[in-house]
Amino acid sequence: MALRILGFGLLGFVVTPIVVGITVLVLAYSLDSRCGTPGDSGGCEMGVASIAIASALPGLAIGVAFALYRHFRKKRVKP
């Protein structure tokens, strides 16, 4: 059980920032016409990086919670 929790936690820790980063990057470029222009100086990209890094710990928590949910659901006795 501990290895499964660790595995799902690490999967959430890695996958969540990738998904969040790509989503925020697509939204930033589609909603803000200044993103990617020479006058932007990388502001949009730094915002995306900050949000992606900040989403790593919630991703870890989501992965651990999902592993615990699967474990306790499997142990539940069916009526």
C-alpha positions, 0 to 999 in steps of 0.5 A, spaced: 500 500 500 505 504 501 508 503 494 502 504 491 501 511 495 508 513 493 507 511 486 500 515 485 503 521 489 509 522 485 505 521 478 501 527 481 507 531 483 510 530 475 503 530 471 499 535 474 505 541 473 505 539 466 498 539 465 497 545 468 503 549 465 500 547 458 493 549 459 495 556 462 500 557 456 495 555 451 490 560 455 495 566 456 497 566 448 489 565 446 487 571 451 493 576 451 495 578 445 501 581 448 504 574 450 510 572 445 511 579 443 518 582 443 515 587 448 513 582 453 520 580 456 518 573 458 512 575 463 507 570 460 512 564 460 514 566 467 507 566 470 506 559 467 512 557 470 510 560 477 503 557 476 506 550 474 511 550 480 506 552 485 501 546 482 506 540 484 504 540 491 497 540 490 498 534 485 502 530 490 496 531 495 491 529 489 495 523 487 495 520 494 488 522 495 486 518 489 491 512 491 487 512 498 481 512 495 482 506 491 485 502 496 479 503 501 474 502 495 477 496 494 477 493 501 469 495 502 465 489 502 460 489 497 453 487 500 
